[in-house]
Amino acid sequence: MAAVPSDKLGRISGSAAPRVGGSATDRPLAAAVAPVKDTSVFREKVKQGNFYVFAYGVLIIGALFMVAPFLWMLITSVKPRGEILTYPPRFWVDKPTLESFRDLFRLVPMKRYILNSLIVASSVTVCNLFLCSMAGYAFAKHKFWGKDRLFLILMGSMMIPWQVNIIPGFIIIKKLGWLNSYQGLIIPAVAGAFGIFLMRQFIRDIPDDLLDSARIDGCGEFYIYWRIVLPLCKPALATLAIFTFMSQWNNFVWPLIIIHESNMRTIPLGLSVLNGQFSGSFGFLMAGAVVAILPMMLAFLALQKQIIQGIALEGLKQ
């Protein structure tokens, strides 16, 4: 058999296909010459992680500062009288008691104050949800003469300070004979420019084709409003409900002007009476404050899902 020349043998061996996997001595060399992984992505993730830690730390500290007064109010309301004035103050209770709450409902007609506030706040909230949503639907989806001018006037009324309306409102309520009555507390607040604006902006994004298809099927305008528009506006209605309820529950000036009888006082007026008659009883005052904020907290917890949904939908629309 003829021998293969050495130069051909070298060319053949140099052009031969590499073996799969290579030998054991080739693997460390391949690993050594492998490209180094880029660390910029890792560094960016570390920076983002540090930013999130800092941001959450600041938010937690801010939340603690905001929660601290409410926590102190709750703790003071269940402290015995001997522990309230201890120095330095303590954020815990050795012997919790409900004595302050029992004295509150025994010495003050607190149940009557709560009932009055519930009647006024609930009535005003329901009226605002119905009337503001109806007006918002008219401004958003209907065409009528003077619509734009009327809406501008409505928006301009939001720039007028509410103190300007106190004297004219009191004169009107007095002439109607509504002093010391639920009508005087409810009727002036059954609708507002902010509620109409909020509902109008939300209803504008409802497709017109959906409403036109209902009209083609023979639905009337009120049926469309009640069965189509309102169910689609639940997030906006929840937001308006919590704002209106909180505003009326905390309303102090208007009830102070038109209410002169004890049995018609609302919660804010009742707390002012407590502050005047029992100014030195801190546990008594804190118990009244806890009773005052409890319905608002329950209302927010009941509607927080719809409120968050409304905020999310508004963000997606933008």
N, C-alpha and C positions, 0 to 999 in steps of 0.2 A: 504494500500500500504506500502511495506517494506521500511524502511529508508535506505538511502545510507550511508555507513560508511564515517567518516570524512576524513580518509587517502585516500580512493579511490576518494572522491570528490576533494581532493587537486591534486591528480595525473591527474584527468580528466581535471581540470581547467588549470593545468600547461601545458598540451600537446595540448590544444585546439589551432586551427589555428588562427593567428592574424587577427583582423578585418581590412578591407580595409579602409585606410584613418586614422584610429585611432580616439581617442577622442580628444576633443579640448585641454585637459590638457596634452596629449601625444605629440602634435606637437611641442611646444617650446622645450621640452626635446630632441626630435629627431633632431631639428635644432641645439641645443647646442652641441650634440655629433657628428654632421656631420663633415667629414674631411675638414680641412682648405685647400683652393685652393693654389697651388704652385705659388709663386710670381717670380720664376726665369725667366719665359718666359716674364713676364711684365718688369722686370728689363732689360732683354736683348733688348727688343724693345725700351725702353727708351734710352739705350746706343747707339743703332743704329740711333735713331732719333737725338740725340745730335751730332753724327758723321756726319750725312748728313747735319745738319744745319751748322756745322763748315766748311765742305768741300764746300758747296755751297757759303758760305760767302767768303771763300778764292778765289773761282773761280770768283765770282762777282767783288771782288776788283781787281783781276788781269785783268778782262775784261775791267773794267773802266780805268785802267792804259793804256791798249792797244788802247782803243777807243779814249782816250783824245786827242792825237796828231791829229787824223783825224777830230775830232770834232772842234778842234781849227783851223785847216786849213780851214774847211768849213765856220766857223763863220768869220774868218779874210777875206775870199774872198768876203763876202757880206757886210763888214763894210765900212762906209765912211772913207776917209783918216783921218779925225779928230778924229775918235774913235779908230783907230788902235794903236796909240802910247799913249793912255791914261794909266795912272798908278794910282792904280794897275790894271792889266789886268782883263777884264771881259769876262765871257763866255756867254754873251748875246749881242744883237744888239738893239740899240734904234731906228735907222732908217736904215733898210737894203736897200741895193742898188746893182744893177748889173753893176755899172760903171766900175769895174775892168775887168769884162768879155767883155764888149763892147770895152774897150781900148785894151784888149788882141787880139781880132780878127781884130781890126782896125790897130794896129801898127805892128803886127807880122803876117806872113803868117801861122797862126795856122791851118787853114783848110788843107793846103798842107801838113803840118807835120802829121796831123791826118790821111790823106789819105795815105801817104807813109807808116806809121806804120800799118794801117789796111791791105794794100796790102801785105806787107812783113810778118806780123804775121799770117794772114789768109792763105797765100800760103804755108808757112812753116808748119803750123798746118795740113793742108790737106795732104801735101806730107808725113809728119811723120805718120799720121794715116794710110795711104794706104801702104807705104813701110815698116814701122815697123811691122804692123799687118801681112803683107804678109811674111816677113822674120821670124817673130815669129811663124807663122803657119808652115813654112818649118822646123824650128828647133824643133818644138814640135811634129809634126805628120809625118814627113818623114824621111826616112833613106837614107843617101848618104855618100859617102866616105869622111872622114875627118870632119864629122859634129861636133864631140866633140872637136877636136882640134881647129877648126874654131871658135866655140863658146867660148872656153877658150881665144883665141886671142882677140875676141870681148870684153869679160869681162875685159881682161887685159888693153885694151885701155881706159877703164874708170879710171884707175889709173894714166894716163898721164895728167899732168896739162894742162889746155886749153891754157895757155900762150905760151906753146911750139909750138903750131900750128899757131901762129899769123904770124910770118915772112914767113914760107913756104907758108901759105895760101895767104898772100899778094902778094908774087912773082908770084904764079900761077894765081891769079886774074888779076894782071897787064899784064902778058903775053897773057892772053886770051882777054884783052881789056875790062874787065868788071868793071873797076873803075867808080864810079858815075853812077851805073846802078842797076836795080832791080835784075838782074841775080847775081851780086856779093853779094847782101844781102841775096838772097834766096837759091841758089844752095849749098853753103857750109853747110847748116843746114837742108837739106831735110830729113835726117835720122840720128838717133843717137843710140848709144849702149844701153842707158837706156831704150828707147822706145822698142827696140827689146827684151830686157830682160823682161820688164814688160809684153808685149804681149805673149811672149813665156811661161812665168810662168802661165798666165791665160788660155791660150789655152790648156796647158797640161792636165787640169782637164776636158776637154770636152771628153765624152766617145768615145772610138774608134769604138764601135758598131754602133753609130749613123752615123759616117762617112762611115763605111763599108757598111751599108745598102743603103746609097746614091750611092756608087759606084756600088753596085749590080743593082740598078735601072737605071744605065747608065749615071750617072752624072759625068762630068769632074771635074778635080781638081780645076779649077778656079770657076766653078759653085758652088762647095762645099764650097770653101772659101768665095764666095760673098754672097751666099744665106743661108748658115748654120752657118759658123764660125763667120762671122762678126755680125749677129744679136745676137748671144749668148755672144759677147764680148762688148756689149754696156757700161757696167760699167767701164771696163778697157779703152775703147776708150775715154770715157768722162774724166777720170782721166788724160790720156796722153794728151788730147786736152787742158785742162786747164793749165797743167804744161808747155806745149810747147808754148801756146799763151802768157802766162805771161812771160816766158823766153825771147821770141822774142820782145814782147812789151817793156820790160825793158832793152833790149840789148843796151849797150852804146859803148863798146870798139870797136867792129868790125865795126859798121857804122862810128865811129870817124876816123878809119884808112883808109877806102876806099871811104868815101864820102867827097868831097871838094866843092860841089856846094850847094847853099842855097835851091834850089827847090827839092833836093833829101834828105834833112834832115828828120830824124824821130823825134818822140816826145822826147826821151831823149836828143838828140842833140839840139832840140829847147829849152828845159828847161835850158840847159847849156848856151845857148845864152842869154836867159832871165836873168839868174843869173849874167851874165857879164855886160849886157847893162842896166838892171834895178835893180841893187842890192839893192837900197834903197826903192823901191816900193814894200812893203811887200804884199799889197793887190793884186797887179799885179802878183807877184810870186805865191801866194796861189791860185789865179784863174787858172794859168797854171797847178799847181799841181792837182787841182780838175778835170780839163779837162783830164789830163793824166791818172788818176786812174779810171775814170768813165767807160771806156770800159771793164777794167778788172773786176770791180764789177758786171757789167751786165753779162759778160761771166760766172762768178762763180755762180750768181743767176740762170742763165739759166741751168746750168749743175750740181747744187748741189745735186739734187735728185739722179742722176746716180752715182755721186762720193760717196755719203753716201751708196748707194746700193752696190757699189764695195767694200767698206771697210767692210760692213757687210758680204758679201759673202766670202771675204778673211778670215774673222774671223771664219766663219763656216767651211771653208775648213781646217783651222788649227786644 
